[in-house]
Amino acid sequence: MRHADRGREGWTAEPTFSIYDSLEVNVGLLRESGGGRDAVRLGCGTAQVSAWLAWRGAQPVEIDAAPAQPATARALPAAFGLAFPVHLGDAGATLAPP
């Protein structure tokens, strides 16, 4: 199964994280998110975490270094009626001191 296909399945399921499919109820990543908070995701994958954040009222921005990834990370949110910025970039450069 392609990464994008697995990602699409994740958009309709209970939120899970990592290759271990850790359930949100155990991880608690989304518990305090939303309510107009800004969120920057480095290494966005299929953007499903940002979707869960957006559905809770957050304003996510995605950054991924893989040239093909931003296209997937834009297409899936659009398919679910969401839109947020997705950029091609080096996550390590975002953390570099000025």
Stockholm file with secondary structure:
# STOCKHOLM 1.0

chainA/1-98         MRHADRGREGWTAEPTFSIYDSLEVNVGLLRESGGGRDAVRLGCGTAQVSAWLAWRGAQPVEIDAAPAQPATARALPAAFGLAFPVHLGDAGATLAPP
#=GR chainA/1-98 SS CCHHHHHHHHHTSSCEETTTTEEHHHHCSSTTCCTTCEEEEESCTTSHHHHHHHHTTCEEEEEESSTTHHHHHHHHHHHTTCCCCEEECCHHHHTSCC
#=GC SS_cons        CCHHHHHHHHHTSSCEETTTTEEHHHHCSSTTCCTTCEEEEESCTTSHHHHHHHHTTCEEEEEESSTTHHHHHHHHHHHTTCCCCEEECCHHHHTSCC
//
